[in-house]
Amino acid sequence: MTILDEVGVSIRQLAEGAGTSVVGIGQRWGAGSGIVLGEGQILTNAHNVRGDQVTVTFADGRTAEGSVAARDIDGDLAVINVDTGGVPALPWARARPRRSGCRYSPWPTRAGAGCG
């Protein structure tokens, strides 16, 4: 198996593991995605939300109106309070410690090697 095959398998496993924890974020300005962070909370990118209310679409097709609980424009993160209806939170992996001098966020919300 080549390294590209291994990466492909890893990405497929990650996507399959996320399952119902991935949600759609939509409103009249556009659409994006997010993850169930915990009971009643969705983590998404700040650029996906405008205003204080947002529509969340779950994997089963159910929609719910949520409110923006927190927004960090510089970090491009937002938390939405919404009835998640028992959808499980996406499990988090333990983060490796940041390398000394790394100027990037320690949040595991990026693909690639943020610190090289």
Helices and strands as residue ranges (DSSP letters): H 3-18, G 19-21, E 22-27, E 30-38, E 41-44, G 46-48, E 53-57, E 63-72, E 77-81
